[in-house]
Amino acid sequence: MFKEPTTYIEIRDDKPYIAMTGYKVAVMGAMFAEGRASLEWMLEHYPNLTPAQVYAAAAYYSDNIETFLQREIDANRLMLEVN
């Protein structure tokens, strides 16, 4: 029997998070999608996550990479202007 479909990503304060956690997709999704962490490492260091949540974060990050990168550029530009 199939499990009920689940939404693994939610938007809070205009930022994507892994649903029902405090983990930002910009961090968790990037770590996995960019190959900086394996699935095994992610699950060992974040035992409250499921494989599906990690894969969902990586997929969402990959689908929205341009937006994530632009936000990082904008944040860095703002920091330089303040300093």
TATAVEN-V21550 format. One record per pair of residues at least 24 apart in sequence whose C-alpha atoms are under 8 Angstrom apart, sorted by the first residue. I is the first residue (numbers start at 1). GAP is how many residues later the second one is. Records with the same first field share a line. If there is no record, write none. Layout:
I->GAP / GAP
This chain:
8->44 / 45 / 48 / 49
9->47 / 48 / 51
18->35 / 39
25->32 / 33 / 35 / 36
26->35 / 42
28->26 / 29 / 30
29->25 / 26 / 27 / 28 / 29 / 30 / 31 / 32 / 33
30->28 / 31
32->26
33->25 / 26 / 28 / 29
